C-alpha cells in the first residue's frame, strides 16, 4: 500500500525538505481528523487524500496544493473548521481546502441544484486561486478510479457529471493526462459492456499490427537520424472514448478507426519542429487539407503542436504530431506546467501563457455567473461553453480571437467586450457588410459597427452559440424589460392617480415610503416595475397611497374609476407592451389593453373573443388609443378562397409587394379540386393600408371571399 514515506521520497525530486515536512504534517493532521472513518471499499479514509496528493505529485504541483489535497475533506467530513486550518497551515491552504470542499451545510430539494450551487462556489474559489480546480480534478480522478464500491445508479450519476463538467474542464486547462483517464473511466461506468468490448478489440488489433507500427516508427526515426534531427518517435495510443465517439459519429467500423496509425515526434526547439515536418512530408505524401499549425496559433488551453496526416504504404493513413519537450509537458499537464516550471525556478513563456489564459477563462466564468438568473442557468452556460472545436478570426488590428465552431458575428462582438455586443448594429467580414447572424470561418477579419443607444435583440438568442453572448443578451434584455416596466408602471399609476386629481410627482414622500415598507419593496422603481409587469394593479396602489396620505381608509364606493383619457400607444414601447397574436390589432382598430402578469400590457382588438372572461376584472383592462406617429409595421392574418391555378403564390406575393406590404407567412390548403384556401400573414402599416391591399386582391378574378383572421 502506498504510504506517506513513499510520497515524501517522490517529492524529494523537486521540493525542498522543509516543504516536504509541511506536506507530511498535513497528512498526519488529516489522519487524526479522519480517525475511525472508512471508505465504501473498507479502506481507512485517509488513503483517499494521500492518493489525491500522489496524483498532484506526478504533476509536480507545489507544496500548498499537496497540503490542500491531504486536508480537502477535513472541513466537510470532520469537526475541523476553516479558521482552525488557517491557524495550523496558513490562510492560502485553508482557502484552497474551502474552495475544494462541497456545500454540505445547505440542503437542496434537487440534486441538480445542489451540484450547480457546488460548482458556483468552486468557481468563486477558482477566481481567487486557480489551484482549487487542479486539486478538485485530482480528487475527482481518484474517486473515479474507486467507483467500484458504489451502487450502479450512483456510479452513472457521478460518471455523467465527470464527463459533462470535470473532463471538459481538464481539457480547457490543457491537463490531457487527467482528461483522458476521466473520459475513459466515465465511459466504462456508463457503458461497461461497450468499453470492455472495445478494450479487448484494441488489445487484439495492437498485437496484430505490431510489426506494421514498428516498421513505420523505424522508417520515421531513420529518416530523422539521417537528416541529423534530434528527435524521438513514439507510438500514439487512442483512448477508449475517442474510439467509441469516432465509431458512433462518423459511422465507421472498429477496423476503419484502428486502421489509422498515430505517432508523436518530440524534439528540442520550434525550428526543429518545422524542419521535421519537411522530413516526414518527403518520406510520406501528405493528405491535402489535413495539416494544422497549433504552434503559430495555440489552442485556448495553451496546447501547441504541428498535426499532419500522411499516406503510408498501401494508402494507410498515418497521423503525426510534432512538438517540443516543453509542448509535450504542456499537452500532458496544461496549466499545471506553470507550477512545474515554477518549482524549477524558471520562467517559461508557454506555461505562463497557459496560466494567463486559464485566469482569463475563470474571469469569463465570473462574468457569466453575474449575468445568470440562477445556478442551474449558469451551469448550463458553462456546459455549452466547454470546448467545441475552435475557429480563429481576426480583429481589424490583426489580433487573433478564438471562438467555437458555428460562432456568429454576435458571438465575436461579445467576445471582444460585452458593451460592443450590446451596441452592435452591423458588421464587415473581410471588408464586406454581412448579417449579424453570419456563421464565421477561420481566417476571416471582422469589423464590428456599433451605435450609441443600440440594444440587443431577442432574436439573437436563436443563433448565438457562446455562453458569454447568451448570458449577456439575457441579462441586457432583462435589464431592458425592467426599465420599460418602470416607465409603463409610472404611466399606469399616474393615470389612476389622475382619477383622484393628483399625480405621483405631486404626492408627498411619506405615503410612498409607507407603502414601500408595507409591501417590503426596496424603492420606488420596484413598485413601478411590479405595476408595469402586472403583478400589482395600478388603481389599487393609487387608492392605498391616498389612504396613507389622508391617514384613513376610504370606502370602496367612494372612488370608482373615472375616465381621464385612454393610454396612448405607439408600438415602440418595447418589451412591456405586446400585441396579441390571436387577433392581430392594427393602428386604426379599436383596442383594449389587458394587464398580464409578467408580460405587461397585451393589446387586443376590442371585439376579440379572448377578452370575454377578462372583462369581469375591470382593474386589469385599460382603454387604449393609437398614436398619430406610428412608423412600424404590424402583422395581420388574412384567409382567401381562391381558384387553384399555377403561379398563384408568385402572383399574390407580387401584388402584396407592389402594395408596400411584406409577406411574413403563406400557406395553401386544398379545399377541393377547384378551390384552395390561402392563409396569408402580411406586415402592414395600419387599417387603411390593409383595406387598400384587400381591394387589390378583390380585383383578381380568381380570388373569391377574403376575411381577416381574428377571433
Number of C-alpha atoms within 10 A of each C-alpha: 4 10 11 17 10 11 19 18 10 16 23 12 10 15 18 12 12 10 17 22 13 15 28 19 16 22 24 15 17 23 21 11 19 19 13 10 15 14 13 13 12 9 11 15 19 23 19 20 25 22 22 24 29 26 21 21 21 12 20 26 27 22 23 20 24 30 28 32 33 30 32 27 24 23 22 19 14 13 9 13 13 17 14 13 23 15 10 14 18 13 15 16 24 24 20 28 29 25 29 30 21 21 18 12 7 8 10 13 7 8 10 13 17 19 18 18 21 18 21 20 18 22 22 18 20 23 21 15 15 21 23 26 22 24 27 21 25 21 22 20 23 18 16 21 12 15 20 13 11 12 9 12 11 12 17 19 13 18 26 17 13 22 19 17 17 22 27 22 22 23 22 23 28 26 27 20 15 22 25 20 18 28 25 20 24 28 21 19 23 20 12 12 12 13 21 13 10 17 16 10 15 20 10 11 15 14 10 11 14 10 11 13 17 13 12 19 20 14 15 21 19 14 16 21 13 9 11 9 18 14 22 16 21 17 15 14 13 15 15 21 20 14 19 19 12 15 16 12 8 10 10 14 14 17 12 11 16 17 14 15 23 20 19 22 26 23 22 16 15 17 10 18 23 15 13 24 18 11 17 19 15 11 16 16 14 19 15 9 8 11 15 14 15 15 20 11 15 15 20 20 24 26 26 24 26 20 18 21 23 23 16 17 12 6 9 11 18 21 20 23 20 28 28 22 16 20 25 19 21 26 23 20 25 29 31 26 27 24 21 21 18 17 17 11 9 11 13 14 12 21 25 18 15 25 22 15 18 23 19 13 17 18 16 15 24 18 15 23 22 13 20 21 14 14 20 18 16 23 24 14 22 21 14 14 17 19 17 12 10 17 18 19 20 19 15 14 9 10 10 14 17 18 25 19 18 18 21 22 26 31 26 27 24 22 18 13 12 16 13 18 25 24 19 22 18 16 22 17 19 14 12 9 14 15 14 21 17 15 16 22 16 14 12 14 21 24 20 22 15 17 12 9 8 12 17 20 12 12 9 18 15 9 18 22 21 24 23 25 25 22 22 22 25 19 18 18 18 15 12 16 20 21 19 21 30 22 18 23 27 22 19 21 22 20 23 25 23 18 18 16 11 15 17 18 8 9 14 11 11 11 18 21 17 14 17 15 12 9 10 11 14 11 12 14 17 17 24 25 24 22 28 34 26 22 16 18 19 27 22 12 19 22 19 18 22 19 15 17 16 11 10 10 11 14 8 8 7 7 12 10 14 10 11 13 11 14 16 12 17 16 19 11 13 13 19 25 25 19 18 18 14 15 22 21 24 26 22 14 16 15 20 22 25 27 25 18 15 15 18 26 26 18 25 26 22 17 15 17 14 15 16 9 8 14 12 10 9 10 15 19 19 18 17 19 19 18 14 11 9 14 12 12 16 18 21 24 20 17 17 19 20 22 19 18 11 8 8 15 14 10 11 17 17 13 16 20 13 11 16 12 20 17 17 12 12 15 11 17 11 14 14 10 8 10 17 18 20 22 18 20 20 23 21 23 20 20 16 13 16 19 11 11 20 17 11 12 19 14 10 13 9 14 17 15 11 17 11 17 15 17 11
